[in-house]
Amino acid sequence: MHEVLPKDLREAEFRLFKSSIASLGKNPLGRWIVTLKFEGLKLLPLVIRYSRELLKSHKNHYLAFPDAGATALAKREYPEMSEKIFSFNEVKTKQLVQPNILLAVMPTPPDFEIFEDIANKYSGPIVMINGNLEDSVVGIGSVARDRRKRFLSSWNVSYWLEPLKAGALMKAFPSDWILFQLTDQGYSYKSKFTDKPTSEEIYELL
């Protein structure tokens, strides 16, 4: 779809919204990942803007946050959306209308157990926003590691934009992964991948 990087966060958001809505249209009951890996990114306002874009497209949804603190903050900052906002624990216990979309905001390794349970029981589509469920802690155990890998393999990437030390990595559904290299003239196209490239592959190319 695009072989040039977005010029700023606003354009990146626009592409994220467009790719996400396209992917949800392609697989309305799928598990989708959207990720913007910008340092210092204020995620909550972005999530709310994304929520509003979904409403424009007549896509009903809920917002789910890992803990009570983040949930309370979101409700306080955006009271007009409070009826759509829940914690992961609340999602587990409430009878939410399905197949409404579930937007899961930034689950991390400590949230894996509850988030896996939610995802396995939720019959509607799920979009994981800036999630990071890969646990690199030594001693986690091969069984637990394999379980996480199996779970993550059930997800598809709708949009991904990640600045790198000497370049950037991007995917915008339905296009492939694209690696850009940073040069004196800016970012230039370097390579394309069907699957997300490993850190070793990226290192060798850049």
C-alpha positions as CSV (number, residue, x, y, z in Angstrom):
1,M,0.0,0.0,0.0
2,H,2.8,2.4,0.9
3,E,6.5,2.1,0.3
4,V,7.4,5.4,1.9
5,L,7.4,6.1,5.6
6,P,4.7,8.4,7.1
7,K,6.1,12.0,7.4
8,D,4.8,12.4,11.0
9,L,2.7,10.9,13.7
10,R,-0.5,12.3,12.3
11,E,0.0,10.5,9.0
12,A,1.1,7.3,10.8
13,E,-2.2,7.4,12.7
14,F,-4.2,7.9,9.5
15,R,-2.5,4.9,8.0
16,L,-3.1,2.9,11.1
17,F,-6.8,3.7,11.1
18,K,-7.1,2.9,7.4
19,S,-5.2,-0.4,7.7
20,S,-7.1,-1.5,10.8
21,I,-10.5,-0.9,9.3
22,A,-9.4,-2.7,6.2
23,S,-8.2,-5.7,8.1
24,L,-11.3,-5.9,10.3
25,G,-13.3,-5.9,7.1
26,K,-11.2,-8.7,5.7
27,N,-11.5,-10.9,8.8
28,P,-14.3,-9.5,11.0
29,L,-13.7,-12.1,13.7
30,G,-9.9,-12.1,13.7
31,R,-7.2,-11.2,16.2
32,W,-5.3,-8.1,15.0
33,I,-2.2,-6.2,16.2
34,V,-1.6,-2.5,15.8
35,T,1.7,-1.1,17.1
36,L,3.4,2.3,17.0
37,K,6.7,2.0,18.7
38,F,7.5,5.7,19.3
39,E,9.4,6.6,22.5
40,G,7.4,8.9,24.6
41,L,4.1,8.3,22.7
42,K,1.0,9.3,24.6
43,L,-1.0,6.2,23.9
44,L,-4.4,7.0,25.6
45,P,-5.2,10.0,23.3
46,L,-4.3,7.9,20.3
47,V,-6.5,5.1,21.5
48,I,-9.4,7.5,21.9
49,R,-8.9,8.9,18.4
50,Y,-8.8,5.3,17.0
51,S,-12.0,4.6,18.9
52,R,-13.7,7.6,17.3
53,E,-12.6,6.5,13.8
54,L,-14.1,3.1,14.4
55,L,-17.4,4.7,15.4
56,K,-17.3,6.7,12.2
57,S,-17.1,3.4,10.4
58,H,-20.1,2.1,12.4
59,K,-17.9,-0.4,14.2
60,N,-19.1,-0.9,17.8
61,H,-16.4,-1.7,20.3
62,Y,-15.1,-1.7,23.9
63,L,-11.8,-0.4,25.3
64,A,-10.0,-2.8,27.7
65,F,-7.1,-1.8,29.9
66,P,-4.9,-4.2,31.9
67,D,-5.4,-2.6,35.4
68,A,-7.9,-0.6,37.4
69,G,-5.7,2.5,37.5
70,A,-5.4,2.8,33.7
71,T,-9.1,2.1,33.4
72,A,-10.0,4.8,35.9
73,L,-7.7,7.3,34.2
74,A,-9.3,6.6,30.8
75,K,-12.8,7.1,32.2
76,R,-11.8,10.3,34.0
77,E,-10.1,11.8,30.9
78,Y,-12.9,10.7,28.5
79,P,-16.1,10.5,30.5
80,E,-18.3,10.5,27.4
81,M,-16.8,7.0,26.6
82,S,-16.9,5.6,30.1
83,E,-19.6,3.1,29.3
84,K,-17.3,1.5,26.7
85,I,-14.2,1.3,29.0
86,F,-13.4,-1.7,31.2
87,S,-10.4,-3.3,32.9
88,F,-9.3,-6.8,31.9
89,N,-10.9,-8.2,35.1
90,E,-14.2,-6.5,34.2
91,V,-14.1,-8.0,30.7
92,K,-13.8,-11.4,32.3
93,T,-16.8,-11.0,34.6
94,K,-19.2,-8.9,32.5
95,Q,-21.5,-10.1,29.8
96,L,-20.3,-7.8,27.0
97,V,-22.3,-7.6,23.7
98,Q,-20.5,-9.7,21.1
99,P,-19.3,-9.6,18.3
100,N,-18.4,-6.0,19.2
101,I,-14.7,-5.3,18.7
102,L,-12.5,-5.5,21.8
103,L,-9.6,-3.0,21.8
104,A,-7.0,-4.4,24.3
105,V,-4.6,-1.6,25.2
106,M,-1.0,-2.5,25.9
107,P,-1.1,-5.9,27.6
108,T,2.4,-6.8,29.0
109,P,3.9,-10.1,30.2
110,P,2.3,-10.0,33.7
111,D,-1.1,-9.7,31.9
112,F,-0.6,-12.8,29.8
113,E,-2.7,-15.3,31.8
114,I,-5.8,-13.1,32.0
115,F,-5.5,-11.8,28.5
116,E,-5.1,-15.2,27.0
117,D,-8.2,-16.3,28.9
118,I,-10.1,-13.3,27.6
119,A,-9.0,-13.8,24.0
120,N,-9.9,-17.5,24.1
121,K,-13.4,-16.9,25.4
122,Y,-14.2,-13.7,23.4
123,S,-16.2,-14.5,20.3
124,G,-15.8,-11.1,18.6
125,P,-12.7,-9.5,17.0
126,I,-9.9,-8.3,19.1
127,V,-7.4,-5.6,18.4
128,M,-4.3,-5.5,20.6
129,I,-2.8,-2.0,20.7
130,N,0.9,-1.7,21.5
131,G,0.9,-5.1,23.2
132,N,4.1,-6.7,24.5
133,L,3.5,-10.2,25.6
134,E,6.9,-11.8,24.9
135,D,8.5,-12.5,28.3
136,S,12.3,-12.5,28.0
137,V,12.8,-13.3,31.7
138,V,15.4,-16.1,32.2
139,G,13.9,-19.1,33.8
140,I,10.3,-18.7,32.5
141,G,10.4,-22.3,31.3
142,S,10.1,-23.8,27.9
143,V,6.5,-24.8,28.4
144,A,5.4,-21.3,29.3
145,R,7.5,-19.8,26.5
146,D,6.0,-22.2,23.9
147,R,2.5,-21.4,25.2
148,R,3.1,-17.7,24.6
149,K,4.5,-18.3,21.1
150,R,1.4,-20.4,20.2
151,F,-0.9,-17.7,21.4
152,L,1.0,-14.9,19.6
153,S,1.1,-17.0,16.4
154,S,-2.8,-16.7,16.3
155,W,-2.5,-12.9,15.7
156,N,-2.1,-11.0,12.5
157,V,-0.5,-7.6,12.1
158,S,-2.8,-4.8,10.9
159,Y,-0.3,-2.0,11.3
160,W,3.2,-1.8,12.6
161,L,5.7,1.1,12.6
162,E,8.9,0.8,14.5
163,P,11.9,3.2,14.4
164,L,15.2,1.3,14.5
165,K,18.8,2.5,15.2
166,A,19.6,2.8,11.5
167,G,16.2,2.5,9.9
168,A,12.6,1.7,10.4
169,L,10.2,-1.3,10.1
170,M,6.7,-0.9,8.8
171,K,3.7,-3.1,7.8
172,A,0.3,-1.7,6.7
173,F,-2.3,-4.3,5.9
174,P,-2.6,-5.8,3.3
175,S,1.0,-5.0,2.3
176,D,4.1,-6.9,3.3
177,W,6.7,-5.9,5.9
178,I,9.0,-3.2,4.6
179,L,12.4,-2.3,6.0
180,F,13.8,1.2,5.5
181,Q,17.4,2.3,5.9
182,L,18.4,5.7,7.3
183,T,20.8,7.5,5.0
184,D,22.1,11.1,4.7
185,Q,19.0,11.7,2.4
186,G,16.6,10.3,4.9
187,Y,14.8,7.0,5.0
188,S,15.0,4.8,1.8
189,Y,13.4,1.5,0.9
190,K,15.7,-1.4,1.7
191,S,13.8,-4.7,1.6
192,K,10.4,-6.4,1.7
193,F,9.4,-9.5,3.7
194,T,6.3,-11.7,3.8
195,D,6.8,-12.4,7.5
196,K,8.2,-10.1,10.2
197,P,12.0,-10.1,9.9
198,T,14.0,-11.3,12.8
199,S,16.4,-8.9,14.6
200,E,19.3,-10.9,13.0
201,E,17.9,-10.3,9.5
202,I,17.5,-6.6,10.2
203,Y,21.0,-6.3,11.6
204,E,22.5,-8.0,8.5
205,L,20.7,-5.7,6.1
206,L,21.3,-2.5,8.0
